[in-house]
Amino acid sequence: MPSELFESIRIPKERIGALIGKSGKEKKRLEGLSGVKLEIDSESGEVEVQGHGANAENFYSAVNVVKAIGRGFSPENAMLLIGRDYLLDIIKVSDIVGGSEKALATKRGRVIGRGGKARETIERETNSKISVMGKTIAIIARPDDIEAVRRAVEMLLQGANHSMIYKFLQRRRLEGKKFSI
């Protein structure tokens, strides 16, 4: 007998359009890839994910795709979460830097960097995707890379120099090449 899986997720109303897509294209694509059914309330931002007979891995992948789109990722990047190749990690900035709105804005800006350079460098060095939205920083990365991305982001939030982060990531990449021969 197929199992019933259900989860309700609230995403920002301004992200509902990205989840649904033009003429429902993204919603249908996610339902087709994962075997779930999505019920979306565009007024409240409430998204119900129902897994009638879907396997648990696909169900939870679909839940993560919805969360990722809600945290600012494009549907294309969020769809990387279908399967086991990529993971989603969401960091609450206030957990690291406190709650002042000015501090949050400053620290988010450090992660993005001037002209987006810091985020682009971290993404390039770790083959990841980073979204900075509201009070969170979300990461999509491979299991082997997710901890390094999280560490780099946390170091920036705690005030580390950008050059120190770039060296950390380059050292990690070079050490990985030594062991992959």
CYANA upper distance limits for C-alpha pairs under 8 A (distance plus 0.5 A):
  2 PRO  CA     52 HIS  CA      7.30
  2 PRO  CA     53 GLY  CA      4.94
  2 PRO  CA     54 ALA  CA      8.18
  3 SER  CA     51 GLY  CA      8.21
  3 SER  CA     52 HIS  CA      7.07
  3 SER  CA     53 GLY  CA      6.03
  3 SER  CA     54 ALA  CA      8.15
  4 GLU  CA     50 GLN  CA      7.92
  4 GLU  CA     51 GLY  CA      6.37
  4 GLU  CA     52 HIS  CA      5.76
  4 GLU  CA     53 GLY  CA      7.08
  5 LEU  CA     49 VAL  CA      8.46
  5 LEU  CA     50 GLN  CA      6.22
  5 LEU  CA     51 GLY  CA      5.15
  5 LEU  CA     52 HIS  CA      7.06
  5 LEU  CA     54 ALA  CA      8.43
  5 LEU  CA     56 ALA  CA      8.18
  5 LEU  CA     59 PHE  CA      7.84
  6 PHE  CA     48 GLU  CA      7.62
  6 PHE  CA     49 VAL  CA      6.14
  6 PHE  CA     50 GLN  CA      5.13
  6 PHE  CA     51 GLY  CA      6.68
  7 GLU  CA     48 GLU  CA      6.33
  7 GLU  CA     49 VAL  CA      5.78
  7 GLU  CA     50 GLN  CA      7.27
  7 GLU  CA     63 VAL  CA      8.00
  8 SER  CA     46 GLU  CA      7.30
  8 SER  CA     47 VAL  CA      6.17
  8 SER  CA     48 GLU  CA      4.93
  8 SER  CA     49 VAL  CA      6.75
  9 ILE  CA     46 GLU  CA      6.30
  9 ILE  CA     47 VAL  CA      5.64
  9 ILE  CA     48 GLU  CA      6.86
  9 ILE  CA     49 VAL  CA      8.40
  9 ILE  CA     63 VAL  CA      8.47
  9 ILE  CA     66 VAL  CA      8.31
  9 ILE  CA     67 LYS  CA      7.88
 10 ARG  CA     44 SER  CA      8.25
 10 ARG  CA     45 GLY  CA      5.83
 10 ARG  CA     46 GLU  CA      4.91
 10 ARG  CA     47 VAL  CA      6.47
 11 ILE  CA     15 ARG  CA      7.31
 11 ILE  CA     16 ILE  CA      7.82
 11 ILE  CA     45 GLY  CA      5.69
 11 ILE  CA     46 GLU  CA      7.00
 11 ILE  CA     47 VAL  CA      7.89
 11 ILE  CA     66 VAL  CA      8.49
 11 ILE  CA     67 LYS  CA      7.58
 11 ILE  CA     70 GLY  CA      5.32
 11 ILE  CA     71 ARG  CA      8.18
 12 PRO  CA     16 ILE  CA      7.55
 12 PRO  CA     45 GLY  CA      6.28
 12 PRO  CA     70 GLY  CA      6.62
 13 LYS  CA     42 SER  CA      6.94
 13 LYS  CA     43 GLU  CA      7.51
 13 LYS  CA     44 SER  CA      7.24
 13 LYS  CA     45 GLY  CA      5.30
 15 ARG  CA     19 LEU  CA      7.01
 15 ARG  CA     69 ILE  CA      7.31
 15 ARG  CA     70 GLY  CA      6.14
 15 ARG  CA     72 GLY  CA      7.76
 16 ILE  CA     20 ILE  CA      6.71
 16 ILE  CA     40 ILE  CA      8.46
 16 ILE  CA     42 SER  CA      6.72
 16 ILE  CA     45 GLY  CA      7.13
 16 ILE  CA     70 GLY  CA      8.16
 17 GLY  CA     21 GLY  CA      6.19
 17 GLY  CA     22 LYS  CA      8.34
 18 ALA  CA     26 GLU  CA      8.08
 18 ALA  CA     69 ILE  CA      7.51
 18 ALA  CA     74 SER  CA      7.61
 18 ALA  CA     75 PRO  CA      7.21
 19 LEU  CA     26 GLU  CA      6.58
 19 LEU  CA     27 LYS  CA      6.60
 19 LEU  CA     66 VAL  CA      7.55
 19 LEU  CA     69 ILE  CA      6.85
 19 LEU  CA     70 GLY  CA      8.38
 19 LEU  CA     75 PRO  CA      7.26
 20 ILE  CA     24 GLY  CA      5.40
 20 ILE  CA     25 LYS  CA      7.09
 20 ILE  CA     26 GLU  CA      5.78
 20 ILE  CA     27 LYS  CA      5.22
 20 ILE  CA     28 LYS  CA      8.49
 21 GLY  CA     25 LYS  CA      5.64
 21 GLY  CA     26 GLU  CA      5.23
 21 GLY  CA     27 LYS  CA      7.15
 22 LYS  CA     26 GLU  CA      7.92
 24 GLY  CA     28 LYS  CA      6.64
 25 LYS  CA     29 ARG  CA      6.59
 26 GLU  CA     30 LEU  CA      6.64
 26 GLU  CA     75 PRO  CA      7.40
 27 LYS  CA     31 GLU  CA      6.69
 27 LYS  CA     38 LEU  CA      7.80
 28 LYS  CA     32 GLY  CA      6.48
 29 ARG  CA     33 LEU  CA      6.61
 30 LEU  CA     34 SER  CA      6.53
 30 LEU  CA     35 GLY  CA      8.46
 30 LEU  CA     36 VAL  CA      8.30
 30 LEU  CA     62 ALA  CA      7.42
 30 LEU  CA     79 MET  CA      8.05
 31 GLU  CA     35 GLY  CA      5.79
 31 GLU  CA     36 VAL  CA      5.52
 31 GLU  CA     37 LYS  CA      6.26
 31 GLU  CA     38 LEU  CA      7.53
 32 GLY  CA     36 VAL  CA      7.99
 33 LEU  CA     82 ILE  CA      8.01
 34 SER  CA     54 ALA  CA      7.68
 34 SER  CA     58 ASN  CA      5.46
 34 SER  CA     59 PHE  CA      6.96
 34 SER  CA     61 SER  CA      7.96
 34 SER  CA     62 ALA  CA      6.68
 34 SER  CA     82 ILE  CA      7.66
 35 GLY  CA     51 GLY  CA      7.42
 35 GLY  CA     52 HIS  CA      8.43
 35 GLY  CA     53 GLY  CA      8.30
 35 GLY  CA     54 ALA  CA      5.78
 35 GLY  CA     58 ASN  CA      7.60
 35 GLY  CA     59 PHE  CA      7.99
 36 VAL  CA     49 VAL  CA      7.09
 36 VAL  CA     50 GLN  CA      6.04
 36 VAL  CA     51 GLY  CA      5.15
 36 VAL  CA     52 HIS  CA      7.21
 36 VAL  CA     54 ALA  CA      6.67
 36 VAL  CA     58 ASN  CA      8.40
 36 VAL  CA     59 PHE  CA      6.90
 36 VAL  CA     62 ALA  CA      7.84
 37 LYS  CA     49 VAL  CA      6.43
 37 LYS  CA     50 GLN  CA      5.59
 37 LYS  CA     51 GLY  CA      6.95
 37 LYS  CA     52 HIS  CA      8.18
 38 LEU  CA     47 VAL  CA      7.26
 38 LEU  CA     48 GLU  CA      6.18
 38 LEU  CA     49 VAL  CA      5.41
 38 LEU  CA     50 GLN  CA      6.88
 39 GLU  CA     47 VAL  CA      6.24
 39 GLU  CA     48 GLU  CA      5.53
 39 GLU  CA     49 VAL  CA      7.19
 40 ILE  CA     45 GLY  CA      7.68
 40 ILE  CA     46 GLU  CA      6.57
 40 ILE  CA     47 VAL  CA      5.09
 40 ILE  CA     48 GLU  CA      6.94
 41 ASP  CA     45 GLY  CA      6.13
 41 ASP  CA     46 GLU  CA      5.76
 41 ASP  CA     47 VAL  CA      6.84
 42 SER  CA     46 GLU  CA      7.69
 47 VAL  CA     66 VAL  CA      8.50
 49 VAL  CA     59 PHE  CA      8.37
 49 VAL  CA     62 ALA  CA      8.20
 49 VAL  CA     63 VAL  CA      7.22
 50 GLN  CA     59 PHE  CA      8.34
 51 GLY  CA     55 ASN  CA      8.09
 51 GLY  CA     59 PHE  CA      6.39
 54 ALA  CA     58 ASN  CA      7.02
 54 ALA  CA     59 PHE  CA      6.68
 55 ASN  CA     59 PHE  CA      6.73
 56 ALA  CA     60 TYR  CA      6.62
 57 GLU  CA     61 SER  CA      6.57
 57 GLU  CA     83 GLY  CA      7.67
 58 ASN  CA     62 ALA  CA      6.62
 58 ASN  CA     82 ILE  CA      7.24
 58 ASN  CA     83 GLY  CA      7.25
 59 PHE  CA     63 VAL  CA      6.84
 60 TYR  CA     64 ASN  CA      6.71
 61 SER  CA     65 VAL  CA      6.74
 61 SER  CA     81 LEU  CA      6.32
 61 SER  CA     82 ILE  CA      5.60
 61 SER  CA     83 GLY  CA      7.01
 62 ALA  CA     66 VAL  CA      6.82
 62 ALA  CA     81 LEU  CA      8.22
 62 ALA  CA     82 ILE  CA      7.22
 63 VAL  CA     67 LYS  CA      6.81
 64 ASN  CA     68 ALA  CA      6.46
 64 ASN  CA     78 ALA  CA      8.48
 64 ASN  CA     81 LEU  CA      7.31
 64 ASN  CA     88 LEU  CA      7.22
 65 VAL  CA     69 ILE  CA      6.68
 65 VAL  CA     75 PRO  CA      8.31
 65 VAL  CA     78 ALA  CA      5.60
 65 VAL  CA     79 MET  CA      6.58
 65 VAL  CA     81 LEU  CA      6.62
 65 VAL  CA     82 ILE  CA      7.96
 66 VAL  CA     70 GLY  CA      6.64
 66 VAL  CA     78 ALA  CA      8.33
 67 LYS  CA     71 ARG  CA      6.70
 68 ALA  CA     72 GLY  CA      7.03
 68 ALA  CA     73 PHE  CA      6.12
 68 ALA  CA     78 ALA  CA      6.12
 68 ALA  CA     88 LEU  CA      7.81
 68 ALA  CA    138 ALA  CA      7.82
 69 ILE  CA     73 PHE  CA      5.26
 69 ILE  CA     74 SER  CA      6.61
 69 ILE  CA     75 PRO  CA      6.64
 69 ILE  CA     78 ALA  CA      6.65
 71 ARG  CA    131 SER  CA      7.36
 71 ARG  CA    132 VAL  CA      8.23
 71 ARG  CA    133 MET  CA      6.64
 71 ARG  CA    136 THR  CA      8.06
 71 ARG  CA    137 ILE  CA      8.38
 71 ARG  CA    138 ALA  CA      7.07
 72 GLY  CA    131 SER  CA      6.36
 72 GLY  CA    132 VAL  CA      7.82
 72 GLY  CA    133 MET  CA      6.72
 73 PHE  CA     77 ASN  CA      6.65
 73 PHE  CA     78 ALA  CA      6.40
 73 PHE  CA    130 ILE  CA      8.47
 73 PHE  CA    131 SER  CA      6.61
 74 SER  CA     78 ALA  CA      6.62
 75 PRO  CA     79 MET  CA      6.47
 76 GLU  CA     80 LEU  CA      7.68
 77 ASN  CA    129 LYS  CA      7.91
 78 ALA  CA    140 ILE  CA      8.23
 80 LEU  CA     85 ASP  CA      7.96
 80 LEU  CA     86 TYR  CA      6.68
 80 LEU  CA    140 ILE  CA      8.44
 81 LEU  CA     85 ASP  CA      7.57
 81 LEU  CA     86 TYR  CA      5.67
 81 LEU  CA     87 LEU  CA      6.60
 81 LEU  CA     88 LEU  CA      7.71
 81 LEU  CA    140 ILE  CA      8.09
 82 ILE  CA     86 TYR  CA      8.21
 85 ASP  CA    142 ARG  CA      6.31
 85 ASP  CA    143 PRO  CA      7.72
 86 TYR  CA    140 ILE  CA      6.84
 86 TYR  CA    141 ALA  CA      5.67
 86 TYR  CA    142 ARG  CA      4.86
 86 TYR  CA    143 PRO  CA      6.76
 87 LEU  CA    139 ILE  CA      8.44
 87 LEU  CA    140 ILE  CA      6.09
 87 LEU  CA    141 ALA  CA      6.06
 87 LEU  CA    142 ARG  CA      6.53
 87 LEU  CA    143 PRO  CA      6.74
 87 LEU  CA    146 ILE  CA      7.84
 88 LEU  CA    138 ALA  CA      7.61
 88 LEU  CA    139 ILE  CA      6.16
 88 LEU  CA    140 ILE  CA      5.28
 88 LEU  CA    141 ALA  CA      7.37
 89 ASP  CA    138 ALA  CA      6.23
 89 ASP  CA    139 ILE  CA      5.61
 89 ASP  CA    140 ILE  CA      7.13
 89 ASP  CA    146 ILE  CA      8.16
 89 ASP  CA    150 ARG  CA      8.42
 90 ILE  CA    136 THR  CA      7.05
 90 ILE  CA    137 ILE  CA      6.35
 90 ILE  CA    138 ALA  CA      4.82
 90 ILE  CA    139 ILE  CA      6.78
 91 ILE  CA     95 ASP  CA      8.49
 91 ILE  CA    136 THR  CA      5.98
 91 ILE  CA    137 ILE  CA      5.66
 91 ILE  CA    138 ALA  CA      6.64
 92 LYS  CA     96 ILE  CA      7.88
 92 LYS  CA    135 LYS  CA      6.52
 92 LYS  CA    136 THR  CA      5.12
 92 LYS  CA    137 ILE  CA      7.16
 93 VAL  CA     97 VAL  CA      6.74
 93 VAL  CA     98 GLY  CA      8.17
 93 VAL  CA    104 LEU  CA      7.19
 93 VAL  CA    107 LYS  CA      8.42
 93 VAL  CA    108 ARG  CA      8.26
 93 VAL  CA    135 LYS  CA      6.18
 93 VAL  CA    136 THR  CA      5.94
 93 VAL  CA    137 ILE  CA      7.35
 93 VAL  CA    157 LEU  CA      8.16
 94 SER  CA     98 GLY  CA      5.06
 94 SER  CA     99 GLY  CA      5.55
 94 SER  CA    104 LEU  CA      7.28
 94 SER  CA    135 LYS  CA      7.34
 95 ASP  CA     99 GLY  CA      8.42
 96 ILE  CA    154 GLU  CA      8.04
 96 ILE  CA    157 LEU  CA      7.54
 96 ILE  CA    158 GLN  CA      7.72
 97 VAL  CA    103 ALA  CA      7.45
 97 VAL  CA    104 LEU  CA      7.50
 97 VAL  CA    107 LYS  CA      8.22
 97 VAL  CA    157 LEU  CA      7.41
 97 VAL  CA    158 GLN  CA      7.56
 98 GLY  CA    103 ALA  CA      7.98
 98 GLY  CA    104 LEU  CA      8.19
 99 GLY  CA    103 ALA  CA      7.81
 99 GLY  CA    104 LEU  CA      7.42
100 SER  CA    104 LEU  CA      6.76
101 GLU  CA    105 ALA  CA      6.68
102 LYS  CA    106 THR  CA      6.67
103 ALA  CA    107 LYS  CA      6.59
104 LEU  CA    108 ARG  CA      6.54
104 LEU  CA    135 LYS  CA      7.60
105 ALA  CA    109 GLY  CA      6.64
106 THR  CA    110 ARG  CA      6.95
107 LYS  CA    111 VAL  CA      7.11
107 LYS  CA    156 LEU  CA      8.03
107 LYS  CA    157 LEU  CA      5.84
108 ARG  CA    112 ILE  CA      6.97
108 ARG  CA    132 VAL  CA      7.24
108 ARG  CA    137 ILE  CA      8.38
108 ARG  CA    157 LEU  CA      7.96
109 GLY  CA    113 GLY  CA      6.33
109 GLY  CA    114 ARG  CA      8.44
110 ARG  CA    118 ALA  CA      8.01
110 ARG  CA    156 LEU  CA      6.89
110 ARG  CA    157 LEU  CA      7.52
111 VAL  CA    118 ALA  CA      6.53
111 VAL  CA    119 ARG  CA      6.49
111 VAL  CA    132 VAL  CA      8.46
111 VAL  CA    153 VAL  CA      6.89
111 VAL  CA    156 LEU  CA      6.64
111 VAL  CA    157 LEU  CA      7.53
112 ILE  CA    116 GLY  CA      5.42
112 ILE  CA    117 LYS  CA      7.22
112 ILE  CA    118 ALA  CA      5.88
112 ILE  CA    119 ARG  CA      5.35
112 ILE  CA    120 GLU  CA      8.46
112 ILE  CA    132 VAL  CA      7.98
113 GLY  CA    117 LYS  CA      5.74
113 GLY  CA    118 ALA  CA      5.05
113 GLY  CA    119 ARG  CA      7.06
114 ARG  CA    118 ALA  CA      7.76
116 GLY  CA    120 GLU  CA      6.63
117 LYS  CA    121 THR  CA      6.50
118 ALA  CA    122 ILE  CA      6.77
118 ALA  CA    162 HIS  CA      7.62
119 ARG  CA    123 GLU  CA      6.60
119 ARG  CA    130 ILE  CA      7.32
120 GLU  CA    124 ARG  CA      6.52
121 THR  CA    125 GLU  CA      6.54
121 THR  CA    166 TYR  CA      7.88
122 ILE  CA    126 THR  CA      6.59
122 ILE  CA    128 SER  CA      8.03
122 ILE  CA    149 VAL  CA      7.47
122 ILE  CA    152 ALA  CA      8.10
122 ILE  CA    166 TYR  CA      7.99
122 ILE  CA    169 LEU  CA      7.94
123 GLU  CA    127 ASN  CA      5.86
123 GLU  CA    128 SER  CA      5.10
123 GLU  CA    129 LYS  CA      6.07
123 GLU  CA    130 ILE  CA      7.35
124 ARG  CA    128 SER  CA      7.46
125 GLU  CA    169 LEU  CA      6.80
125 GLU  CA    170 GLN  CA      7.46
125 GLU  CA    173 ARG  CA      7.65
126 THR  CA    141 ALA  CA      8.12
126 THR  CA    145 ASP  CA      6.53
126 THR  CA    148 ALA  CA      8.18
126 THR  CA    149 VAL  CA      7.31
126 THR  CA    169 LEU  CA      8.06
126 THR  CA    173 ARG  CA      8.40
127 ASN  CA    141 ALA  CA      7.31
127 ASN  CA    142 ARG  CA      8.27
127 ASN  CA    145 ASP  CA      8.32
128 SER  CA    139 ILE  CA      7.56
128 SER  CA    140 ILE  CA      6.18
128 SER  CA    141 ALA  CA      5.01
128 SER  CA    142 ARG  CA      7.74
128 SER  CA    145 ASP  CA      8.24
128 SER  CA    146 ILE  CA      8.47
128 SER  CA    149 VAL  CA      8.18
129 LYS  CA    139 ILE  CA      6.27
129 LYS  CA    140 ILE  CA      5.58
129 LYS  CA    141 ALA  CA      7.02
130 ILE  CA    137 ILE  CA      7.50
130 ILE  CA    138 ALA  CA      6.20
130 ILE  CA    139 ILE  CA      5.18
130 ILE  CA    140 ILE  CA      7.00
131 SER  CA    137 ILE  CA      6.20
131 SER  CA    138 ALA  CA      5.63
131 SER  CA    139 ILE  CA      7.06
132 VAL  CA    136 THR  CA      6.72
132 VAL  CA    137 ILE  CA      5.04
132 VAL  CA    138 ALA  CA      6.98
133 MET  CA    137 ILE  CA      6.78
133 MET  CA    138 ALA  CA      8.48
139 ILE  CA    146 ILE  CA      8.05
139 ILE  CA    149 VAL  CA      8.04
139 ILE  CA    150 ARG  CA      8.09
140 ILE  CA    146 ILE  CA      7.97
141 ALA  CA    145 ASP  CA      6.50
141 ALA  CA    146 ILE  CA      5.68
141 ALA  CA    149 VAL  CA      8.33
142 ARG  CA    146 ILE  CA      6.49
143 PRO  CA    147 GLU  CA      8.37
145 ASP  CA    149 VAL  CA      6.85
146 ILE  CA    150 ARG  CA      6.63
147 GLU  CA    151 ARG  CA      6.49
148 ALA  CA    152 ALA  CA      6.60
148 ALA  CA    169 LEU  CA      8.08
149 VAL  CA    153 VAL  CA      6.70
150 ARG  CA    154 GLU  CA      6.56
151 ARG  CA    155 MET  CA      6.52
152 ALA  CA    156 LEU  CA      6.83
152 ALA  CA    165 ILE  CA      6.46
152 ALA  CA    168 PHE  CA      8.43
152 ALA  CA    169 LEU  CA      8.23
153 VAL  CA    157 LEU  CA      6.72
154 GLU  CA    158 GLN  CA      6.62
155 MET  CA    159 GLY  CA      6.91
155 MET  CA    160 ALA  CA      5.89
155 MET  CA    165 ILE  CA      7.88
156 LEU  CA    160 ALA  CA      5.51
156 LEU  CA    161 ASN  CA      7.48
156 LEU  CA    162 HIS  CA      7.53
156 LEU  CA    165 ILE  CA      7.94
160 ALA  CA    164 MET  CA      7.25
160 ALA  CA    165 ILE  CA      7.70
161 ASN  CA    165 ILE  CA      7.16
162 HIS  CA    166 TYR  CA      6.82
163 SER  CA    167 LYS  CA      6.71
164 MET  CA    168 PHE  CA      6.66
165 ILE  CA    169 LEU  CA      6.75
166 TYR  CA    170 GLN  CA      6.60
167 LYS  CA    171 ARG  CA      6.45
168 PHE  CA    172 ARG  CA      6.72
169 LEU  CA    173 ARG  CA      6.68
170 GLN  CA    174 LEU  CA      6.62
171 ARG  CA    175 GLU  CA      6.57
172 ARG  CA    176 GLY  CA      6.67
173 ARG  CA    177 LYS  CA      6.93
174 LEU  CA    178 LYS  CA      7.04
175 GLU  CA    179 PHE  CA      7.20
176 GLY  CA    180 SER  CA      6.72
177 LYS  CA    181 ILE  CA      7.34
